Amino acid sequence: MMVNKMIKPVLFAGMVLSAIQPAIIFAADNNPASIPAAGNNTAAAIRPFDGEITNNSLAVSPDEQTAVVSDSRQPWIRVYDLAKGTLRKEISGFVTPRNIIFINGGSQFVVSDSTLGTLRFYNTEDLALKDEVAVGQGAFGTAVAPDGNTMYVNNEAKSTVTVVDLGQHKTTAVIPGFSQPRQGIKVSPDGRSVFVTNFKGDKVSVVDVKTNAIVHEISGFSMIRAISISADGSTMYAANSGRNSIAIVDISQGKIIGEVKVGRDPYGASLSPDGKVLFASNKLDNTINIISTSDNSIIGTIKGFSEPRQAISFSKDGNFAYVLNRDLSVSRVDVKAGMILDTISDKDDTYYDVKVNVKGNPIQSEEPPYYKSKADIIYVPVRFVSEALGATVEWNNDSQTTQINYNGKINSVNVGGKTALAGDQQIQLDGPVEKSGERTFVPLSFISKVMGASVKWDNPSRTVNITPVK
């Protein structure tokens, strides 16, 4: 089925040391030659330290030529060339990569891994691993001071923040007193304070960088996720996934002064460079709400993402934003227009803004239907659509086969197969049967060719309408 008018992708000290328990022991000088080579099978064989906690990360270089992405469920990271819209390299050798951040003007980037308990330093130009610094298992979110000399590393397992000298690649302090600090950590624009989210207790700890001590705590959040600090340092915005809201905090008062209701399960709270808009990404709705910071109102909603979390990065001029999707593709957004312009990935570009109605009723599935632009194929969840049409469905995990009994005829498809069996007749499909999450997806042609249902596409609403043929 041709989906007309689709936007096609164009590119797209003693106490300090005793507090650190590295997962890997290195030579005293951190000589890269002594580091296990990234890409070997050693890391892949290590059991994840905190695999039950999932997150992803996106970092865009200052020149906006390179994007580096990760998902803690995948033992590798991907590096994209944003100018060419291509995958430069997939770097393996990780276990649970947590956060990525560019340093030294973008000439290097650093990846934290909570299982390895390290920070890995890579050259942006040749993607060579230059150094690896042990900071202890549980290493999670990272932030760099405005002067670029110091990195702060959350440790969710030890409830500490590690201070790293980026010039010497050495730990200089470990700050205690937190409660499961995860991905959320920001340094104030003036460099005087560090704001650390505590997943346990739902609070933000404020650290004085001169004393490396917690001087204040801001409470009242609900399943706090990402935070952003305004350029003047007066306001903090925090995503509350437990209340489906963005909390607005007066930093001088140290308290929440307002909330903006957004979509379901908000993870992201990212401010534009000029501070005029904030992107609130809603993981369950696959949307981003655009909030005007002048009056804290929602001025737009962008659809078409796949489980957007905290990984959002604005361009320097604020005209574009880059948003990471579940499949580690990166969507480029026109901020003013409030729409996705294009998506870069390692495979066929996928859009998750497709809706499916059967007999006029919307299909609800934890894995959404999607459109693959290069193949020009819409994929739908076979069980949900078939059952809505009145069929019975059985799944054989051993053979990865879905069997559908519909109108007295047995139909079946296999994951990866490009044909369907309709009774004793083989039917060619428009593309291979796929699996997304725990669900089997079939090309829309299966519904029409094999089940004989009427299929109609409504482009303005991006909806597939399916009705049985009597």
C-alpha atoms as one frame of an Amber mdcrd trajectory, in Angstrom:
protein
   0.000   0.000   0.000   1.373   3.404  -0.947   1.191   5.876   1.925   0.887
   9.179   0.120   2.313  12.456   1.390   4.519  10.738   3.956   7.485  12.902
   4.946  10.319  10.790   3.625  13.652  10.788   5.468  16.382  12.919   3.917
  19.089  11.860   6.383  19.215  12.084   8.756  42.350  10.527  48.216  42.346
   7.453  50.717  38.671   7.841  51.515  37.979   8.554  47.909  39.698   5.421
  46.702  38.067   3.221  49.311  34.662   4.383  48.142  35.305   3.160  44.598
  34.905  -0.495  43.742  35.859  -0.834  40.104  34.415  -3.681  38.110  37.620
  -3.923  36.096  41.205  -3.487  37.319  43.492  -1.440  35.068  47.131  -0.445
  35.060  47.878   2.483  37.359  48.455   4.850  34.443  45.188   3.870  32.700
  47.231   3.027  29.606  44.735   2.278  26.815  46.900  -0.669  25.810  45.922
  -2.373  29.064  42.204  -1.911  28.462  40.225  -4.924  27.172  39.436  -4.075
  23.584  35.925  -2.819  22.996  34.217  -5.266  20.747  35.542  -8.448  22.295
  33.265 -11.085  23.796  34.383 -10.521  27.390  31.867  -7.790  28.153  29.053
  -9.647  26.407  29.551 -12.591  28.773  29.218 -10.419  31.900  25.870 -10.529
  33.634  24.304  -7.031  33.828  24.818  -5.448  37.241  21.534  -3.519  37.235
  19.843  -4.743  34.075  16.368  -4.337  35.547  16.808  -0.563  35.191  16.460
   0.542  31.574  17.402   3.837  29.985  18.776   5.276  26.776  21.051   8.170
  25.908  21.717  10.568  23.047  24.572  13.032  22.641  24.996  15.380  19.681
  28.399  16.925  19.000  28.703  20.738  19.241  29.151  20.983  15.456  26.011
  18.846  15.017  27.807  16.454  12.693  27.804  13.423  14.983  25.233  11.722
  17.199  26.105   8.901  19.602  23.274   6.776  21.020  22.831   3.920  23.465
  20.215   1.729  25.110  21.109  -0.050  28.358  19.494  -3.233  27.004  22.001
  -3.382  24.147  25.745  -4.110  24.670  26.848  -1.567  22.087  26.541   2.070
  21.084  25.896   3.568  17.661  27.580   6.550  16.068  25.673   8.383  13.325
  26.897  10.891  10.769  24.121  13.474  10.953  25.245  15.327   7.817  25.135
  12.203   5.649  22.310  10.492   7.488  24.283   7.266   7.838  25.557   4.927
  10.525  29.305   5.468  10.998  29.951   2.595  13.359  28.441   0.296  15.942
  30.862  -0.048  18.873  30.407  -3.162  20.969  32.048  -4.294  24.204  29.610
  -2.690  26.635  27.154  -4.353  29.019  24.802  -1.638  30.257  25.811   1.684
  28.638  24.065   4.461  30.559  25.008   7.953  29.490  26.944   9.673  26.707
  28.394  13.176  26.777  30.762  15.141  24.516  33.821  16.853  26.022  36.805
  18.918  24.860  34.753  20.931  22.391  33.343  17.794  20.838  36.674  16.148
  20.004  35.887  13.313  22.431  32.847  11.670  23.951  32.496   9.686  27.174
  30.269   6.659  27.795  29.367   5.424  31.277  28.610   1.726  31.850  26.994
   0.719  35.142  28.055  -2.934  34.929  31.646  -2.340  33.889  31.739   0.543
  36.371  33.763   2.700  34.011  33.894   5.804  31.870  35.155   5.138  28.339
  36.770   8.004  26.425  36.554   7.939  22.602  37.942  10.206  19.897  35.122
  11.588  17.785  37.171  11.723  14.584  38.373   8.110  14.382  36.174   6.576
  17.122  39.255   5.131  18.818  39.044   4.183  22.495  41.611   6.392  24.236
  41.106   5.731  27.938  38.919   4.008  30.492  38.479   5.262  34.058  37.047
   3.106  36.847  34.338   4.839  38.865  32.518   1.841  40.379  29.589  -0.335
  39.398  26.350   1.592  39.272  27.833   4.504  37.277  24.888   6.166  35.571
  24.140   9.774  34.606  26.943  12.217  33.832  27.264  15.999  33.637  30.154
  18.328  32.849  30.884  21.701  34.455  30.603  24.777  32.183  34.401  25.182
  32.115  34.742  21.622  30.805  37.249  20.594  33.476  35.105  18.453  35.775
  32.654  15.608  35.292  30.088  14.487  37.857  28.937  10.861  37.744  25.819
   9.528  39.467  26.171   6.083  41.087  22.741   4.593  41.652  24.093   1.522
  43.492  26.214   3.340  46.076  24.022   6.456  46.218  27.019   8.697  45.573
  28.274  11.189  43.012  31.850  10.760  41.782  33.855  13.842  40.808  36.297
  13.289  37.929  39.105  15.605  36.806  38.800  15.543  33.006  42.301  16.860
  32.495  43.936  14.003  34.379  41.135  11.423  33.981  41.209  10.794  37.736
  38.655  10.714  40.520  39.092  13.589  42.951  36.133  13.098  45.295  33.133
  10.923  46.051  30.102  12.739  47.441  27.762  10.608  49.640  24.218  11.165
  50.866  22.074  10.525  47.805  19.363   7.945  47.257  19.637   6.039  43.979
  20.711   8.869  41.679  20.156   7.685  38.122  20.253   9.579  34.847  19.142
  13.017  35.996  22.055  15.305  36.835  22.745  18.915  35.769  25.364  21.529
  36.589  24.014  25.049  37.045  24.911  27.525  34.274  27.220  29.419  36.659
  28.969  26.171  37.625  28.398  26.692  41.342  25.855  23.935  41.964  25.076
  20.417  40.823  21.473  19.229  40.795  21.082  15.472  41.305  17.829  13.523
  40.999  17.159  10.793  43.580  14.866   8.117  42.218  14.288   6.769  45.725
  12.622   9.482  47.756  11.694  11.552  44.702  13.856  14.528  45.510  16.596
  16.664  43.989  19.796  17.176  45.961  21.696  20.439  45.447  25.488  20.167
  45.771  27.876  23.057  46.434  30.829  22.410  44.104  33.261  24.267  46.371
  32.653  21.967  49.335  31.369  18.915  47.411  28.557  18.673  49.947  24.768
  18.539  49.715  23.444  21.903  50.885  19.755  21.586  50.088  17.067  19.132
  48.972  13.956  19.812  46.926  11.135  17.301  47.431   7.573  16.698  46.259
   8.208  14.906  42.976   6.656  11.645  41.789   8.912   9.186  39.946  11.246
  11.982  38.907  13.060  11.576  35.601  14.813  14.302  33.591  15.546  17.817
  34.794  16.535  21.069  33.071  17.836  24.342  34.499  17.050  27.726  32.946
  19.981  29.783  31.654  19.646  32.317  34.461  19.662  29.518  37.047  16.346
  30.570  38.556  14.045  27.761  37.434  14.226  23.996  37.242  11.873  21.809
  35.230  11.411  18.157  36.233   9.510  15.296  34.598   7.133  13.478  36.974
   6.249  10.163  35.351   4.175   9.250  38.418   1.886  12.275  38.026   2.100
  12.754  34.275   3.353  16.281  34.725   6.271  18.672  34.463   7.079  20.275
  37.815   8.222  23.897  37.838  10.661  24.690  40.632  11.731  28.071  41.968
  15.366  27.335  42.785  15.807  30.273  45.160  12.806  29.112  47.190  13.745
  25.464  46.786  10.202  24.316  46.114   7.737  23.361  43.400   5.623  26.358
  42.435   3.555  24.805  39.673   2.944  21.815  37.416   1.952  21.315  33.794
  -0.107  18.243  32.961   1.342  16.410  29.968   1.011  12.979  28.338   1.414
   9.558  29.890   4.672   8.600  31.578   6.769  11.698  30.822  10.523  11.082
  30.953  12.034  14.066  29.184  12.132  17.723  30.204  14.461  19.491  27.804
  14.795  23.262  27.443  15.537  24.967  24.143  18.720  27.091  24.060  16.754
  30.341  24.339  14.664  28.886  27.159  11.391  29.742  25.453  10.092  26.200
  24.999  10.442  22.924  26.845  10.029  19.487  25.288   8.219  16.994  27.527
   8.543  13.512  26.047   5.808  11.018  26.900   6.997   7.414  26.758   3.594
   5.706  26.705   1.960   8.137  24.281   4.925   8.209  21.864   4.579  11.991
  21.798   6.317  15.188  22.836   4.383  18.097  24.340   5.768  21.553  23.532
   5.471  23.847  26.541   5.808  27.619  26.356   7.818  28.702  29.382   6.328
  32.222  29.288   2.991  30.987  30.643   3.672  27.242  31.120   1.034  26.228
  28.596   1.139  23.427  26.046   1.338  24.978  22.601   1.727  21.820  20.552
   2.082  18.053  20.495   4.405  16.142  18.185   3.476  12.580  17.284   5.360
   9.785  15.578   8.061   8.807  18.079   8.659   5.400  19.644   9.016   5.474
  23.427  10.785   8.838  23.695  12.601   9.124  27.024  15.137  11.639  28.364
  17.307  11.563  25.245  16.545  14.924  23.609  19.100  17.396  22.250  18.489
  20.827  20.693  20.567  22.407  17.966  22.552  25.517  18.960  20.162  27.852
  17.171  17.155  26.070  18.664  15.558  25.479  15.287  15.874  21.715  15.500
  15.753  19.021  18.142  17.047  15.457  17.997  14.996  12.775  19.731  16.048
   9.176  20.342  13.549   6.395  19.682  13.332   2.932  21.162  15.024   1.322
  18.152  17.939   3.790  18.488  16.888   5.788  15.473  17.153   9.564  15.807
  14.287  11.806  14.726  15.065  15.376  13.681  12.314  17.801  14.671  11.460
  21.217  13.294  10.820  23.032  16.585   8.827  25.942  15.162   6.650  23.752
  12.934   6.276  21.102  15.640   6.858  18.141  13.356   9.326  15.366  12.586
  11.350  16.223   9.497  13.302  13.018   9.057  14.727  10.044  10.924  18.164
   8.482  10.741  18.761   4.853  11.620  20.758   1.796  10.654  17.820   0.355
   8.762  14.583   1.182   7.036  13.115   4.354   8.531  10.136   3.555  10.718
   7.222   5.771  11.730   5.021   4.879  14.686   2.206   7.364  14.097  -0.077
   4.850  12.354  -3.471   4.063  13.911  -5.613   1.005  13.152  -9.391   0.714
  13.428 -11.231  -2.595  13.048 -14.986  -2.331  12.554 -14.633   1.305  13.595
 -12.940   0.507  16.894  -9.302   1.446  17.577  -6.835  -1.371  18.173  -4.949
  -1.057  21.466  -1.575  -2.807  21.576   1.456  -2.272  23.801   3.507  -2.495
  20.591   2.149   0.100  18.131   1.612  -0.450  14.400   4.217   1.189  12.195
   5.093   2.281   8.677   8.443   1.452   7.003   9.106   4.213   4.531  11.710
   2.633   2.268   9.759  -0.600   1.895   6.483   1.384   1.809   4.772  -1.158
   4.079   2.403  -0.715   7.005   2.786  -3.376   9.713  -0.049  -4.313  12.084
  -0.182  -6.630  15.138  -1.645  -9.833  13.750  -3.231 -11.100  16.984  -5.070
  -7.895  17.867  -6.382  -7.296  14.355  -7.371 -10.935  13.789  -9.202 -11.248
  17.098 -11.016  -7.963  16.458 -12.252  -9.483  13.188 -13.573 -12.498  15.115
 -10.756 -14.995  14.571  -9.070 -17.199  17.154  -5.291 -16.993  17.336  -2.668
 -19.443  18.590   1.096 -18.911  18.975   3.767 -21.606  18.737   6.924 -20.273
  20.326   9.137 -23.148  19.153   8.367 -22.589  15.483   7.622 -18.849  15.850
   4.335 -19.472  14.072   1.023 -17.667  14.441  -2.074 -19.669  13.464  -5.347
 -17.881  12.758  -8.685 -19.679  12.518 -11.017 -17.385  10.600 -14.321 -18.219
   8.938 -13.517 -21.937   9.060 -10.122 -21.558   7.377  -6.716 -22.024   9.008
  -4.176 -19.344   8.120  -0.603 -19.185   9.424   2.537 -17.054   9.242   6.093
 -17.533  10.483   8.298 -14.762  11.851  10.751 -13.879   9.081   8.649 -15.499
   6.382   7.521 -13.627   3.284   4.543 -15.856   2.571   1.399 -16.865   4.451
  -0.444 -20.156   4.349  -4.146 -19.674   3.677  -5.636 -23.122   4.015  -3.423
 -25.110   1.642  -2.535 -22.119  -0.534   0.630 -20.044  -0.208   0.129 -16.266
  -0.460   3.013 -13.877  -1.181   3.173 -10.943   1.244   4.558  -7.454   0.599
   7.356  -7.984   3.123   8.600 -10.366   5.812   6.648 -11.089   8.975   8.349
  -9.246  11.852   8.464  -9.333  15.620   8.315  -6.143  17.694   8.722  -6.675
  21.415   6.637  -9.735  22.195   4.196  -9.273  19.309   4.116 -10.597  15.750
   3.494  -8.010  13.035   2.362  -8.705   9.491   2.296  -6.505   6.394  -1.127
  -5.000   5.876  -1.454  -7.091   2.728  -1.958 -10.156   4.951  -5.250  -8.730
   6.189  -6.592  -8.164   2.703  -5.034 -11.040   0.745  -5.302 -13.795   3.345
  -8.197 -12.812   5.580 -10.174 -11.148   2.822 -10.978  -8.019   4.808 -11.468
  -4.586   3.317  -8.516  -2.280   4.010  -8.665   1.480   3.502  -6.017   4.116
   4.299  -6.980   7.597   5.522  -3.923   9.811   5.049  -4.999  12.954   6.968
  -5.538  10.963  10.174  -2.901   8.338   9.283  -5.404   5.598  10.047  -5.975
   2.156   8.581  -9.655   1.211   8.570 -10.322  -2.539   8.404 -13.743  -4.097
   7.955 -14.736  -7.713   7.270 -16.199  -8.506   3.867 -19.550 -10.247   4.151
